[in-house]
Amino acid sequence: MKTLILAVCAALLAAQVHAAKPKTPSSYGAIAYHRDSQRWGTSHAARTAREAKVGALERCGERRCEVVLDIRNGCGALADGPRRPTTASGATRAEAETKALRKCGDAACRIVAWACTP
């Protein structure tokens, strides 16, 4: 019986500690790209996904830019090569860039842009 009471108390305490943590708000970013002009734009500290996309498009500066990657609480990278542009997400810039280059699949691929949320 004592063990059961201790287990219940421990569970209640754990629930209170978990509930007391303030929830960290999400941070959004995006990468926009126009391949023909090689113009790109990024955003990295937006409060909403829409705000991130609009920011990346504005920074791209080419009216035909398109958002190629949405980012939420992490990093993203854009690689371009002879065949096509590719994007990837990751926990860090290095991880996102490595994944994007691997997906691009050619030695001539290069990182065009990257962004990480705070």
C-alpha positions as CSV (number, residue, x, y, z in Angstrom):
1,M,0.0,0.0,0.0
2,K,2.9,2.3,0.9
3,T,4.4,1.7,-2.5
4,L,1.2,2.5,-4.3
5,I,0.8,5.8,-2.4
6,L,4.4,6.8,-3.2
7,A,3.9,6.0,-6.9
8,V,0.7,8.1,-7.0
9,C,2.5,11.0,-5.3
10,A,5.4,10.8,-7.7
11,A,3.1,10.7,-10.7
12,L,1.2,13.8,-9.4
13,L,4.4,15.7,-8.8
14,A,5.7,14.9,-12.2
15,A,2.5,16.1,-13.8
16,Q,2.7,19.4,-11.9
17,V,6.3,19.9,-12.9
18,H,5.5,19.2,-16.5
19,A,2.4,21.4,-16.5
20,A,4.4,24.3,-14.9
21,K,6.8,24.6,-17.9
22,P,5.8,27.6,-20.1
23,K,5.3,26.5,-23.7
24,T,7.8,28.0,-26.1
25,P,6.1,29.6,-29.0
26,S,6.9,28.3,-32.5
27,S,9.2,30.3,-34.7
28,Y,8.8,30.1,-38.5
29,G,11.1,30.7,-41.5
30,A,11.0,30.2,-45.2
31,I,13.2,30.1,-48.3
32,A,12.0,31.6,-51.6
33,Y,13.8,31.1,-55.0
34,H,13.7,31.9,-58.6
35,R,16.0,29.6,-60.5
36,D,16.3,31.5,-63.8
37,S,17.5,34.7,-62.2
38,Q,19.3,32.9,-59.3
39,R,17.5,35.3,-56.9
40,W,16.6,34.0,-53.4
41,G,15.3,35.3,-50.1
42,T,15.0,33.9,-46.6
43,S,13.1,34.7,-43.4
44,H,14.0,33.2,-40.0
45,A,12.1,34.7,-37.0
46,A,8.5,35.0,-38.0
47,R,5.6,34.5,-35.6
48,T,3.5,32.8,-38.3
49,A,4.1,30.6,-41.3
50,R,2.4,33.2,-43.5
51,E,4.6,36.0,-42.2
52,A,7.7,33.8,-42.9
53,K,6.6,33.2,-46.5
54,V,5.8,36.8,-47.2
55,G,9.2,37.9,-45.8
56,A,11.1,35.4,-47.9
57,L,9.3,36.5,-51.0
58,E,9.9,40.1,-50.3
59,R,13.6,39.5,-49.8
60,C,13.9,37.5,-53.0
61,G,13.2,40.6,-55.0
62,E,12.0,38.8,-58.1
63,R,8.3,38.9,-58.8
64,R,8.3,35.3,-60.0
65,C,10.0,33.9,-56.8
66,E,8.3,31.0,-55.2
67,V,8.5,29.7,-51.6
68,V,10.4,26.4,-51.9
69,L,10.7,25.5,-48.2
70,D,8.7,26.3,-45.0
71,I,10.7,26.0,-41.7
72,R,9.3,25.6,-38.2
73,N,11.6,25.5,-35.2
74,G,14.6,24.3,-37.1
75,C,16.8,24.9,-40.1
76,G,16.4,24.5,-43.9
77,A,18.7,24.7,-46.9
78,L,18.3,25.1,-50.6
79,A,20.8,23.4,-53.0
80,D,20.9,23.8,-56.8
81,G,22.7,21.9,-59.4
82,P,22.5,20.9,-63.1
83,R,19.2,19.0,-62.8
84,R,17.0,20.8,-60.3
85,P,16.9,22.6,-57.0
86,T,16.3,20.6,-53.8
87,T,15.5,21.5,-50.3
88,A,15.9,19.8,-46.9
89,S,15.2,20.5,-43.2
90,G,17.3,19.7,-40.2
91,A,17.9,20.4,-36.6
92,T,21.1,22.4,-37.5
93,R,22.3,24.3,-40.6
94,A,24.9,21.7,-41.2
95,E,22.3,18.9,-41.2
96,A,20.0,20.8,-43.5
97,E,22.8,21.6,-46.0
98,T,24.1,18.0,-46.0
99,K,20.6,16.6,-46.7
100,A,19.9,19.2,-49.4
101,L,23.3,18.4,-51.2
102,R,22.7,14.7,-50.9
103,K,19.2,15.0,-52.4
104,C,20.6,17.2,-55.2
105,G,22.8,14.3,-56.2
106,D,25.5,15.8,-58.3
107,A,29.1,17.0,-57.5
108,A,28.2,20.4,-59.1
109,C,25.4,21.1,-56.6
110,R,25.9,24.0,-54.3
111,I,24.1,25.5,-51.4
112,V,22.2,28.6,-52.6
113,A,20.5,29.6,-49.3
114,W,19.8,28.5,-45.8
115,A,17.8,29.8,-42.8
116,C,17.4,28.7,-39.1
117,T,14.8,29.9,-36.7
118,P,15.9,31.1,-33.3
